[in-house]
């Protein structure tokens, strides 16, 4: 029974503790909502409204002000009061442990405060926008009045700068006076939104007009002084160039400058009528035209300088390729009598000769033109470039033909020297073979020598007839050289193997009496030697020696190699 009572007491304590904890949580939430209410009451919206009162509160401005003030007053006196009442009721419910009712009241209070937050943000943004519009409108009105006064004063004091456009400018400036006054009236009557829209437009117009006032003196200066001075300078400059011998007829300077003068005279009326965009476009067109004339004149001056610098060298190159063509044509006759050559080279030389004749004609025409009292140097430059380009191409191709002719003669001399060397190589190799004291001359090398002699005879016969086929000769010489080198190398190998076999047999003779198997192998080596099978004889002798004295054959080889060196 005692345990049951204890358990009940413990359960009661747990329940009481839970209730106390829930109530404390509710109190914390109540305190948070109360703090939020106090924070919203302290929001500085009233300070923003006071800023609006600095302006004349009538008309549209007063209407907006009253609407903002009334909305905020409703929030302070009704919405926030309702929220505070809900919090008080929730506090009572919490004290009485009616937590569900307390939660309901607090949720409703939170919703009201959320609505207040949203309304405050909207009000604050609207007030800031209104203040911004008021401030900017006041600034634009003041700035517009200043631009109007300074522009009017500038035109009155400096009419000479604006020429015939002064009256039109003055009229345009005066048109803004009633507009600015009208906007000021709207602003002072509280119609600040309408005032802002109008003053924004008028201020842009005045700013543009002020920009035009800055452009007009510059444009007038260009039209009255700078462009006419440039045209005059071009006219007299071209006159001096003609005296120096320049032909400028293709530039048509006189006609173009007179036409541009007439065009310039039409621009000032455009400026006086404030058609500045059209006037500026026309000025730019005229300046582009002047640049084009100057550029063409500069081309002529640069062309003369280049002609003076390159004329002699280009003509020297032309005469050089002409002389080389004649030399190659003459040399070709000899080459064709001595060698079979590519007929395309002959055709190329004839073609180059015709091209050189044409280039000479171009040069003659160029000289005739340069002998005139006035010269168009860009045409002379084009002619020189044409001649130089073709001369360079012809020279490169003729150099190739010349190198080909030289290579034929050099190859011919080289082959003749090679024939002598091959003859000496063959004879020297065969002499070594005959002096090598072999049992007999191997028939293979007699045949190889005969084949070489036959090939040499074939080449001599090829040389005996002209023109010489160098391609065929090259093929035969390559084959002959390969055969002779092979002949020489094989004879060297035969002589070496024969001497090596003799050394091995001499070394092995000391063991023959005591070793019958060694004696048999050496007898076999001697038999092979007598039948001119020297390579196989050396291998059998090596095998015999290595059986009875390993390493001896290597010592013999090293001794022979040092002797052959």
Secondary structure as GFF3:
##gff-version 3
##sequence-region A 1 565
A	DSSP	alpha_helix	2	41	.	.	.	ID=ss1
A	DSSP	alpha_helix	45	53	.	.	.	ID=ss2
A	DSSP	alpha_helix	59	74	.	.	.	ID=ss3
A	DSSP	pi_helix	75	79	.	.	.	ID=ss4
A	DSSP	alpha_helix	80	95	.	.	.	ID=ss5
A	DSSP	alpha_helix	99	157	.	.	.	ID=ss6
A	DSSP	alpha_helix	159	162	.	.	.	ID=ss7
A	DSSP	alpha_helix	165	188	.	.	.	ID=ss8
A	DSSP	alpha_helix	192	221	.	.	.	ID=ss9
A	DSSP	pi_helix	222	226	.	.	.	ID=ss10
A	DSSP	alpha_helix	227	243	.	.	.	ID=ss11
A	DSSP	three_ten_helix	249	251	.	.	.	ID=ss12
A	DSSP	alpha_helix	253	265	.	.	.	ID=ss13
A	DSSP	alpha_helix	267	272	.	.	.	ID=ss14
A	DSSP	alpha_helix	276	338	.	.	.	ID=ss15
A	DSSP	alpha_helix	343	370	.	.	.	ID=ss16
A	DSSP	alpha_helix	377	434	.	.	.	ID=ss17
A	DSSP	alpha_helix	443	464	.	.	.	ID=ss18
A	DSSP	alpha_helix	470	512	.	.	.	ID=ss19
A	DSSP	alpha_helix	516	530	.	.	.	ID=ss20
A	DSSP	alpha_helix	534	548	.	.	.	ID=ss21
A	DSSP	alpha_helix	552	564	.	.	.	ID=ss22
###
